[in-house]
Amino acid sequence: MSTPHSSSTSSAPHRASPPQIPQSLTLAAPTASSASPSSSSASGMRDAAEDDSDSPPSQMSEDDPGGGGDRWEPDLRGGNGGGRWAPPDQVLENVLESVLQFLTAARDRNAASLVCRSWYRAEAQTRRELFIGNCYAVAPRRAVERFGGLRSVVLKGKPRFADFSLVPYGWGAYVSPWVAALGPAYPRLERICLKRMTVSDEDLTLVAKSFPLFRELSLVCCDGFSTYGLADIAKCCRHLRVLDLIEDYVEDEEDELVDWISKFPESNTSLESLVFDCVSVPFNFEALEALVARSPALRRLRVNHHVSVEQLRRLMARAPQLTHFGTGAFRSEAAPGGGLSVTELATSFAASRSLTCLSGFRDVNPEYLPAIYPVCARLTSLNFSFASLTAEELKPVIRNCVNLRTFWVLDTVGDEGLQAVAETCSDLRELRVFPLDASEDSEGSVSDVGLQAISEGCRKLESILYFCQRMTNAAVIAMSKNCPDLVVFRLCIMGRHRPDRITGQPMDDGFGAIVMNCKKLTRLSVSGLLTDKAFAYIGEYGKLIKTLSVAFAGNSDMSLQYIFEGCTKLQKLEVRDSPFSDKGLLSGLNYFYNMRFLWMNSCRLTMRGCKDVAQQMQNLVVEVIKDHPDDEGEAEIVDKLYLYRSLAGPRNDAPPFVTLL
């Protein structure tokens, strides 16, 4: 189960859209006049205008026509030589590289790299952004050798169930070997985004010193670093535009704090996004205020709970251009009767005419909520996932938010609060309802009543995450019919094996209706009392599902078999506390190579079954993880199984409680 958190979408610096591809740059019938050299940069692409008459013909292309001689290649950089004779295959590669520079979608680039060797190499030389969904799937050295001119790297580490404290501390996902490899290879690297990685202060220091043009650092759900490392990033990255710290665990003691905000140089005026609401320690507010004042390009600012409404008003006065604002505590630190008035705060919000996204409210005083009324009509995103609001406190706010497209909230608003959302927010596209108490035996304040109201009022909904304790098939079926454009449906019934609260029947028909009627569905989370029938529905109709999460569900191994055989696009499968055994695991042998990973937790797997998978699928990494790291010896019953494909083979940094089969 996910915990309440603020929006994790980071805003990259604005980049101009690429120019249209000239008509002359086509792959069909390349001619001498249409061939242009690739740009001369530190990316590692060959420079077609380089004056090196002794260079041998290129051996990269396997599409040599074999019939003609060399072609004249003009020197487009204005050199005195005017050009040189180039082999036909090199001319073709130069044209190909010029064309591939306009190919930006990762899926398209991956497809292009599979055409032939010359396309593979040309794509590698022109790729600027690299995404690796599992840091253990490929060795850093291999990535560096293939891609010569990267500007942006995105790395993911631990399995997603780490968010639920199901991955033991010290499991791995260390970013150190990646930073050590990226530094010498990419001196022009501008952006690093890390998710669920272990990042040390030394890693941040190395990043700060290795990339002189570094502009963007995003750390999402990471741990291991402190304000010491942040200070080095602020001090050394003089071109920094984005520093986003989202749901990280910052390891700081009160007596070891570093005044990292004041380390931003006086000359830094290019900051566009600063997010540090997860950094729980105090900071130098005066330094932040000065930084905001000298950053006219700043559009996104999210501060932590140490900021009062009085300080909030000062920041808003310094940055009226903000579009995304995280409010911090949203209460006054002054003595009773001496704090900022609601009218004064409302005046500040009214002056912020660019605001479209609000979050924060980490220790909210509901009396100040009317202060945001002036911006509500402009808001497209509102995050109340840290504010324990009642329906009565929410309704006056939400009824002003007529243009809302994204809304995150705690379940304390109840079904009544969700009904108010449904009545007002007809354009809503994403809804997340988090639990105040995520325990299995909690009462829960929202139910099928709220879900059905949302489905009737928010028919453009595309993504929903809904935690509850009580649900009915009728409400889920209504959601499937009223919101056919759903791409993400995550229903988390927190109690184990909860049936339809009215009929007492399994929730099979509800989830079956979701996969039948929502033709665009790519992500699904199921829970509650479910039988094999529900998984048969998912396997038959969930043809586009890429990510499937299963909790407390299923009644035999046939459930897994239905999934493996039916969900042909499945990439990520997460299973916890379900009655699946070795038989169900082995039914996926023909499908694991097409998946990114499989995670199974607290099921009925044995060490023998896991070893069978490892022996039959040698190119997969099979990890068996103990629930209690201090346990010695090899247990027959497996606590956790993590299976993933890797070009690098088993990792060399596994802790003692992880067994690599």
Disulfide bonds with the S-S distance in Angstrom:
none
